[in-house]
């Protein structure tokens, strides 16, 4: 497989700019980065942020039960 040089990379960049436009490049890059981070977290087995959000209401509910019991 031939290696990509500077001219080939510039052509690819121009095509991307034409397809997405200059204004949306930041959004596309951010979405791509987020997808890569989520993929790495999933492949490494780390719990994602959604799991922590689901545990928090349980902690709050348990804390309110403790306060009612002590009253």
N, C-alpha and C positions, 0 to 999 in steps of 0.2 A: 504494500500500500504506500503510495507516495506521501511524503510529508507536506504539511501545509506551510507555505511561506508567507511573507508579508503581502504579496499581491492577492493571493487567494483569501487571506483573512480580511483584507479590505473589501473585496467583492462580497464576501459573506456579510460583513457589517453593513454595506450599502443595501443589500437585499433586506436585511432585518429592519433597517430604518425605513425603507419603502413600505414594508408590510405593516409594521406597527406604528410608525410615525415617531417623531422625536419626543413628543409629550408623553407617550405611553411607555417609553423604554424604562423609566424608573419603576413603574408599576409592574411591568413584566419581570424586571430584574429582582424586585422584592418578592414577587410570588415564586419565582424560581428558587431564590435563596431559602424562603420559608419551606418550600417543598423538599429541598435537599436536607435542611435541618431536621424536618420531621422524619424523613427516610432514615437518616443516621440514628436518630433516637430510637426508632422502631427496630432497626437492625441491631442496635447495641443492647436492647432490652430495658432501657431506662423508662420509667413511667412518664407519660406525657403530662402536660399541664392540666389537661382535662380531668385526669384522675385525681389530682390534688383538689380541684374545685369541687368534685363530688364528695370528697371526704370532709370538707369544711362544714357543710350544713349538718353532718352527723355530729361533729364536735360541738357545734353551737347547740344542737338539740340536747346533747348529753349534759352540757353545762347548764342549760336552763332547768333540767330535771334535778340537778344537784342543788340548785338554789331553792327550788320549791321544797325539796326534802328538808333542807336546813331551816326553813321558815316555820 
